[in-house]
Amino acid sequence: MTARTPLPWRAGAALTPRSATVWTWGALLVAALMVLPLLSLAWTAATGSAELWAHLFAHVLLPATQSTLLLLGGVGLLACLIGTACAWLIATYNFPARGLLQWALLLPLAVPTYIIAYAYLDLLHPLGPFQSGLRWALGYDSPRQFRLPDFRHLGTCILLLSLVLYPYVYLSVRAMLVTQAASLIEAARSLGSGSLDVFFRVILPLLRPALAVGVALVLLECLNDIGASEFLGVKTLTVTIYNTWVTRSDLPGAAQIALAVLTVVFLVLSLEAFGRRQRRYAAGQRAQAPSRIDLRGWRAGLACLCCVLPIVFGFVLPLLYLLTVSARRWRAEGLSPQLLESAANTLILGLTVTALTVLLGLVVTYALRLGQLRRRPLLAQIAQRVGSLGYALPGTVLAIALLVPMAAMDEFVGRTWLLGGLAGLVLACSLRFLTIASGNLDAGFARVPQNLDQAARSLGAGPGGTLMRIHLPLLRPALAAAAMLILIDTMKELPASLLLRPLGFETLATWLYADASRGSYEEGALAALMIVLIGIPGIVILAKLGLRSAVRSGGVSP
């Protein structure tokens, strides 16, 4: 009986400079897809008249920039406080329900910014349940007798955005505490330092890189927001871009404002890089989580309350509101055909974007893998860095940047298959979420020993055969995680969908936005509930990925 060759490699297909270069050129082409819209954005902005720029600067740009900076500063600070406090309590103390709360603190990420604003707009409306109950308790009969001041202002926007974005800080800070800080915490405790001294004198300087990463993600999400800011009456730069293009049809003006947003993005990324480089610490080969202090009595209750409140206000209350209103709407009218069509459109868009984004991410990361094998990874590294810029760009900026290139392409082919079809929106979402695919796949490739590639080369396998028969089976967990996260983020995406969707094409997010703009909150509750429920599996994946990473570092003890 003859043994069957398990991997029937094609002879003479070993890794050659030419075969590796093909993948590198593919990665550079993906990077070009990111660079071309930015160059087009600059050119479009330059076509605007000097008088237009002076008008925008005096009457539009300055107020919008002020609102944006105040929003970024407020949300960044509040999210930092909530995320850091919860991470410190979870990592260093034992109290009731700690094991459940450490993962429940991620749940607000399932609620998009525009949905928490949508929910609280109705909850706190003069005719909503909160003010109606308050009037009943005080003995008033109508809003004319008693009503709270209008809450649609910057302060409310800061609070609500912080409630759903703090998990970015919580994740990064908790990861640092459970993998890097144990020895320093134990040393400080052995010297008699109390908990506050340990935190402010030892841990806070150590957390600077983690805080930089978490706060940067929070600020980028703030810049991308359009629904919450507009619903709450905050005229940010992103909202101004949308209004300038949609209501005034002023593409050069929108492009000029988009350049101002890019300046803010550059500042955020620069501050994040500065924060990460200022402190570098080395941990042992296998870091251990710090031993936790048992809390009793009122201290345990206070710690538990501090962790419960963000979950209640950032996830539980909005979810209960959506469930209640959706159930009432369902009993009264059922599911409308338009909502079902929007749900189907959302799924089609999500699956298409996921397939394209994973494919582009695979090209970029595999080109980097081949470059590392040949000891020539520079071009692939550049392509990966450039391709990763998409997530830092707000959806409105990316959409405005793509309008001119897509219009030129449509004119060249004589058909409106980009701007008039779904292809433009698919491309925008793929570029925006390419970072998710490349990040997960890069981590997956890092876990595959390079000697497997070398063994395949010795058997005559080319890059394509090695990828198909060795890497892809081993990359299934990374591919699945990347695909699920991209699918969920695409189905929640609002800014790019508003600007680039085909005529008559509605997603759940745009359906909800239209209902909220008309003030018919109950009609959009089902769409909002669907979006939140869609986001929960992504949180589960994120929690598992974080747990697996910490366990590999030896920093998690249940």
N, C-alpha and C positions, 0 to 999 in steps of 0.2 A: 504493500500500500504506500503510495507516494504522498508526501506531505504537500499540502496546498500552500502556495505563497500567500501570506495574509494581505500583503499590500502589493498588488501587481503594478509596480511603477513602470513608467515608460522609459526605456533606455535612452540615454543621451540627453535627458531633460534637466540636468543638474543646474544649480544656480549659477548664472553667468551675469557679468556686468550688464548685458543687454536686457535680460529678463528682469533683473532687479530695477533697472532704470525705467522700465515700463510702469511699474508700480509707483515709482517716485514721481514720474510725470503725471500719473493719475492723481496722486496726492496734491501736487502743485496745481492741477486743474481745479480740484475742490477748493483750494485756497484762493484761486483766482475768482471763483464764484462769490467769495466773501469780499474780496478787494474791489472788484468791478463796481458793485453798487455804491460803495463808499466814495470811489472816484466820481461816479455819476452824481452822487449827492453834492459833492463840492462843486461840480460843474453847474448843476442846476441852481445852486445858491448863487453862483457868480453871475448867472444870467439875470438876476433881479436888479432893478434899478437902484441907484444910490439913494434916491428919494424914498423908495420903498423901505430900504434898510434903515434910514433915519426914522421913518415913521414907526417901524416895528420896534426899533431900539427904545424909542421914547415912550410909546404907548402900550406896547405888548410885551416886549422882552424883559424889561426891567421888573414890572410887577410879577410876571410869571416866574422869573428867576428868583425873586425874593420869596415867593410862596414855596417854590421847589426847595430852596435851601433850608427854609424853616421846617418844612415837612421832613426833609432828610435828617436834619439835626435832631428834631424831636423824636422821630421814629427810631433812629439809630440809638439814641440815648436810652429811651424807654425799653426797647427790645433788648438792649445790652443789659440793663438792670434786671429785667425779668428772667432772661435766659441764664445769666451768670448766677443769680441767686438760686434758681431752681437746680442748676447743675451742681452747685456747691452743696446744697442740702442733700441731693440724691447721692452724690459721690462720697460724702464724708459722715453721714448720719444714718442711723436706723430709726425708723418711726413707722407707725401703722400704714399699711398699703403702699409702702415705698416701692416694692417690686412691681406693682401695677402702675403706679404713677410714673415710674421712669420711662415707660413706653407711652402711656397716655398723654404725656406732655408733648408728644409729637403730633397728636391728632389735629390741632388747629391748622397744620399745614394742608390738610385736606380741604379747608375752606378758602377758596380764592378771595382776594381782597375785595373784589366787587360784590361778592355774595354776602360777606359779613356786613358791608355797608347797606346792601339791599335789605337784609334781615332786620338790622337795627333801625333803619328808616321806618319800617312798618311797626316794629315793636314800640318805638318811642314816639310815634305819630300822635298828635292830639286826640285822634279817635282810636288809637291803638290800645292794646291791652294794658300797658304800663300806666299811661296817663288816665285811662278810664278807671282802672282799679284805684289809683291814687285819689281821683275825684270822689269816687264812691266812699273811700275811707274818710275823706275830709268833709263829706256831706254836701258836695256840689253836684249839680245835675248836668251841666253842659260845659264845653270848652270856653264859652264866653265868660263863665264865672271864674274858671281857673284853668290855666294852661302853663306849662313850663316854657321857658325861653327857647327859641329856635336853636337846635343843637347842630345844625348844618354849618359847621365852620372848621377852621384848621385844627383846633384842639381835639374835636371829636375824631377827625380823620387820623390824627397822630395816634390816639388811643386805640382805635379799631385796627389800624394797620399793624400796630405793635402786637396786638393780641393774636394775630395769625402769622406774624413773621418772626417772633422771638425764637421758635424752634431752631432756626438756623444758628443762632448764637448758642442755644442750649446744646445742640449736637456737637459743635466744635469744641466748646469749653468742657463738656463732660468727657469727650474723647481724650482731651489733654489731661484732665484730672485722673482718669482711671488708668492711663498708660504711662504718664511721665512724671506725675507729681508725688508719687507715694513716698519715695525716699526722703524728699525734702520736707514733706509734712511730718513724717515720723521723726526726723531729726529735730525739727522745731518743737514738736511736742515733748521730746525727751529733754529739751532744754528748759521746759517749764512754760512755754508760750501758750497763751490761751487761744481759743478758736478765732477771735477777731484779729489778734496779732498775727497768727499764722496766715490768715487770708490776706490782710492788707500788706504785710511786710514780706511775705514769702510767695504766696500763690498769685497775687495780682500781677506782679512783674512777670512771672512765668507764663501767665495766660495771654500776654500781649499778642503773640502770633495767632492763637486761636480766636481771640476777640477780633483781630483784624480780618480774618477770613469770614467769620460769622457776620460781623457788622457789614462788611462789603457786600455779601449776598443780600442782606436786608435792604441796603441802600439801592442795589440794582433792581430788586423787586419793586421798591417804591417808585423808581424811575419808570419802570415798565407799566405801572398801574395807570389805568385811565378811568375805569368804571367807578371805583370808590371815590376818587378825587372829584370827578364830575358830579356824582350823586350828592356829595357833601358840600358842593359849592367852592371847592378849592381849585383855582385856575393854575395848575402846574404847567411846566413846559410841555409835557406830554399831551395834556388836554388841549393846550394852545395849538400844537401841531395839528391835531385832529380837527379842531374847529377851523383853523386857517385853511386847510385843504378841503374839508367837506362842505362847510358853510360859505366860504368865500371863493372856493376854487382857485386858490392862489398857491400854486405849486412852488414857485421860487421862494415865496415867503415862508412856506412850511419847511422847505429845505434849509433856509437860513436859521430858523429856530431849531431845526434838527442838529445843525452844527453846534449850537449852544449846548444841546443835550449831550452831544459827543464830548464836549469839553468837560462837562460834569462827570461823565463816565470815566474819562481819562483821569480826572482828579481822584475819583473813588478808587480806581485800580492802582494809582500811584500810592495813595495812602495805605492801601492794603499791602502792597509790596513793601513799603517802608516799615509798616508794623511787623511784618513777618521777618524782616532782615535785622531788626534791632536786637532781637533776643534769640539766641540759639542755645539749646540745652541738649545734653547727651544723656540717654538713659542706659540702664544696664541691658544685657542681652535679652533678658526676659523680665520686663517691668511687672511689678505687682500693684494691684489696687491698694489704696490706703485702707488701713483698718478703720472701720466705721464706729462712731461713738453712739451708744444707745441713748435715746432720748426718752424721758418719762414725763407723765403729767402734762401740764400746760405747754411745756416746751415741745413735746411730741405733737400735741394738737396744733400748735402754731406752725410748726414745720409742715405738717400735713395740709393745713389751710393755705399756706403760701404756694404750695404746688397745685392745690385743687382749683384755686380761683382762676388762674389763666386758662385752665381746661374748661371750666364752667362758662366763662364769658367768651372764650375764643372758639369753643366747639359745641358744648352741650346746649346752651341757650339758642344759638342759631339753628342747630339741628332740630331741637324740639319745636321751634317756631315753624320751620319748613315742613316737618312731619304733620303738625296740626293743620296748617293751612292747606297743605297738599291733600290730606285726607278729606277735609271739608270740600275742597274743589272737586276731588274725585267723586265723592258721593253726589254732588250737585250736577256735574256736567260730564264726568268721565274724562278720558284722554282725548284731546282734540286731534284731528288728523294732521294739523299743522305742526303740533308738538311731536307727534310720531315721526313726521317727515324730517323735522329738525334733528331728532335723535338719530335717525338713519344717516342723515348727512354728516353728523358729527362722527359717527362710527366709520363711515367711508373715508372721511378726511383723515381721521386718526390712523387707520390702517395703512393708507397710502403714504402718509408722512413717515410713519414708523418704518415701513419697508425701505423707502428711499434713504432715510437718515441712517439706518443701520448699515446699509450698503456703502454709503459715503464714509461712515466712520470706520468700516472694515478696510476700505481702500487706504485711508490715511494711516491707521494703526499698523496695518500689515506692511505698508511701505516703510514705516519706522522700524519695524521688526527686521526687515531685510537689510535696511541700512545699518542697523546695529550688528548684524551678522557679518557684513562686509567692512565694518569699522568706518563707514561713511554715512553717518546718520544726519548730517547737518541739514540737507535740503528737506528731508522728511520731517525733521524737528521743526523747521521753519513752517512747513505746511501745516503741521499739527497745531502750532501756536496760533497761526493766522486763522485756521479753521475754528479754533476755540473762541474767537472773538464774538461769535454770534450770540451767545447767551448774555454777554454784557450789553448788547444793543437792545434798547426798548423795541417792542414790536412795531410801534408807530414809526420810529426812525428807520427800521429795516424796511418797512413797507414803502415809505416815501423814497428811500434809496433805490428800491427795485422798480419803481414806476417807469422811469425813463428807459433803462435797459430793456425792460419787457415790452414797452411800447415800440422801441426800435426793432426788436426782434419780431414782433407781430407785423410791423410794416414791411420788414424784409421778406417774410414768408407769405405775406398777403392774407393772413388770417388772424383773428383775435383769439388764439388758443391759449395765450398767457394771461393777458388782462381780462379777456372775456370768458375765460374758463377757469378751471380749478387749478391749473398748473402753477400759476403765479403764487397762490396761497400755499400750495404744497411746497414750493421752493423756499418761500419765506420761512415757513415753520421748520423745514429741514435744516436750513442754515442756522436758525435760532437754537435748535436743540441738538445740533451736531456735537456739542461739548459733552452731552450726556452719553451719546454713543461712543465717542472716542475715549472718554474717561473710563467707562466700564470695560471696554474692549482692551484698552491699554493695560488695565489692572489684570484682566484675564490672560493676556499674552505674557505678562510678567510672571505668572505662576506656571507657565509651560517651559520646561528646561530647554535651553538652546541646543543641547546635544541631540534632541529629537529631530531638529532641523538638519543638523549635521549628519545624522544617521540616514535621513531621507535623501540628502544629497549624495551620500555614498552609494545609495541604491539607484541613482539616476533620476530622482524625482525633481521636477521643476517647482517653482514657487506656487503655481496654481494647484498642482497635485498635492503638495505638502499642506497647503491651506485646506483643501477639501477633505483630505483623508486623515490628517493628524490634528490640525488646529481646530477646525469647526466642531468636531465631536467634543473636544476638550473645552471649547468656549461656550458650550450650550448654556451653562448658568449665567455667564456674563451677557450673552446675547439675549436671554430671556429677561434678565433684570433691565437691561438697556431698553429693550422693546416695550416692556410694560411701562416704564417711567416715561418714555417718549409718547406712547399712546395716551397716557393720562394727561400729560402736560399739553399735548395738542388739543385734546378734547376740552380743556379748560381755557385755552388761549382766546383772548378777547381782542386786544389791540390790532394785531395783524388781520384777524378775521373781519373786523369792522371795515378795514380799508381795502382789502384785496379780494373779498369773497365775490363770486359772480352774482349778477343780478338775479334776485329771487332765491338765492341760496342762503339758507339760514342754519346756523348751528345752535346748539343749546345755549351757548354763551351769548350770541347775538340776539337770540330770541328773548333771553332774560333782559338784556340791555334795552331792547326796544320796549318791553313791557314796563320796566322801571322808568324809562324816559316818559312814558305816557301816564305814569302814576298808578298803573293797574298791577299792584304788587301780587295779588292773589293769583293772577293768571300765570305769572312767572315762577311761582313757588315750586311747581313740579319740575320745571327745568333746573332750577337751582338745587333741588334735592337730588336729582339725577347726577349733577356735576359733583356734589359733595360725596355721594356714595361711590362714584367712579374714582374719586381721589383716595379713598381709604385703602384699597390694595396697594397703592404706591407708598403709603406710609408704612404698611406692613413690610414691604420690600426694603424700604429705607432702614427700618429698625433692624431687620435681619442682617443687612449688609453692615450696619454699624456694629452689631453684636459680633459678627464673624470677624471683623477687622480687629476689634478690641480683644477677642479671645486669642487671635493669633499673636497679639502683642503680650498676652498673659495678663491683661489689665482688667479683666472682668471677673468678678466673683458674684454669683447670683444673690 
